Amino acid sequence: MMIWTTRFSRKKAVCAVVLLGIVMAALIVLAGRMSEEAPAAPQLTTNEERVAYLQSLGWEVTPEPLETLQFLLPDQLVEPYLTYNDLQKAQGFDLTSCCGKQVSRYTYAVTNYPGRTEGVQLNLYICEDAPVAGDILCPGENGFQETLTYPQAADGQKT
């Protein structure tokens, strides 16, 4: 058996307690930051899940897609993907995570676009069962292309 003894003055004891408190505070702060992970992207494996996701954003769409398309995203984004990705970044998506991967595009008819009763479509891009991009568009004269964010009225309420 080994016995170890040491002398602690009050000054050393106070320093040890303060140092231990600083270490504990740093660990608590680091643990809090690690738990603040980004929310996981929803898994959209079925058409019902995709429609429910779009409804959660405020959109009413036809129950079945007008068109379904699968394509391979290039290993590196070039035009027109770069410009399109700027639109996606504005709404929290980023296509660069899917470079070189298979992407599916589902196009739905929008039935509740403010001020337009028909002709508005919604594209939802899915990679590995997660949404990676999307847009609202109206082709033709006076057409537009926007993010998936539902338009807000002047008073901040959904229109």
Buried (B, 14 or more C-beta within 10 A) or exposed (E): EEEEEEEEEEEEEEEEEEEEEEEEEEEEEEEEEEEEEEEEBBEBEEBEBBBEBBEEBBBBBBEEBEEEEEEEBEEEBEEEBEEBBEBBBEBEBEBBEBBEEEBBBBBBBBEBBEEEEEBBBBBBBBBEEBBBBBBBBBEEEEEEEBBBEBEEEEEEEEE
